[in-house]
């Protein structure tokens, strides 16, 4: 799939959104309810399915009113679309995939907030707050964008430093080429 084509980009983001929403529908449709266990251990002590309705943003922190969080989410999706359209011809494909993942994640949690007033979380690894597929998309999207940048910028600095040290000086401190005083 050529992510530079808008159809492919929007299809990738839509597929991510669909997977997020379907996973939440299955978990909350089958497992959430009165009289049901609070958590469902798949690997006891390590990986559980724990349906949680999260009223806040990251880690359940309620910083902004819900309408403001929805506006910020919509603005983030609009910004990602603009960014994709602006740089799709020149950006590395991994960045375009990152934009699609970020868009799917932001949209998935925004849909929850619009529909339920809360984000539906269910993946419980016991050493981290409960999260969902949209949260995974956001984290992986950020990593896909930042890691190549960090690796490339680190390599570029090393190459630039080695090149500057190996190159002979073209002028002395007075602006004269080497050997001009002879």
C-alpha positions, -999 to +999 in steps of 0.1 A: +000+000+000+015+033-011+009+056+020+016+087-002-017+081-019-045+099+001-068+069-004-043+046+012-036+070+040-072+075+049-079+038+046-051+030+070-064+056+095-100+043+091-089+007+095-071+017+128-102+035+140-124+005+131-102-019+149-102+003+180-140+007+180-146-030+173-123-041+201-141-018+226-175-030+213-166-066+218-151-062+253-177-039+267-206-057+249-195-091+263-178-084+295-190-052+311-221-053+333-236-058+367-227-091+384-197-098+362-162-101+374-141-069+376-113-084+356-107-113+333-072-128+336-058-141+303-023-145+318-029-142+356-009-114+371+004-102+338-023-097+312-060-091+321-090-077+303-104-051+327-132-029+314-128+007+327-146+039+318-119+066+319-133+102+324-099+119+320-071+121+295-037+104+300-037+081+331-073+092+339-062+127+349-092+151+345-075+183+335-100+198+310-137+197+307-148+170+282-160+194+255-125+210+255-108+176+252-131+168+222-122+201+206-085+194+211-089+159+196-107+172+166-080+199+161-053+172+164-070+151+137-074+182+114-038+191+120-026+156+111-047+157+079-032+191+070+003+178+079-001+147+057-014+167+027+014+193+031+043+169+032+032+136+017+055+140-013+086+147+007+083+130+041+096+096+048+069+069+045+074+060+082+063+095+092+032+092+070+023+059+087+029+076+120+004+103+111-022+077+102-017+059+135-019+091+155-051+101+136-067+067+143-058+069+180-070+105+185-102+098+166-109+065+185-107+081+219-127+112+206-155+088+194-156+073+229-159+107+245-187+118+221-206+085+225-200+077+262-186+109+278-156+087+287-129+067+270-134+029+271-102+012+283-096-025+288-060-037+283-046-043+317-009-054+319-009-049+357+022-025+358+006+003+339-028+020+339-055+003+319-055+014+282-070+006+248-061+001+212-063+038+204-037+045+231-014+019+215-018+037+181-009+070+197+022+057+214+034+037+184+027+067+161+048+090+183+076+064+184+074+059+146+079+096+142+105+103+168+128+073+168+139+076+131+144+114+137+165+107+168+186+080+150+191+102+120+200+133+139+224+114+161+241+099+130+242+132+113+259+149+142+285+121+144+292+123+107+294+161+108+318+160+138+341+134+121+341+154+089+350+187+106+379+170+126+393+153+095+392+183+071+422+205+070+416+242+080+410+264+050+421+296+068+440+305+099+427+327+127+435+358+107+416+347+076+447+338+056+450+304+038+475+280+053+511+287+041+502+323+029+530+338+051+557+319+033 
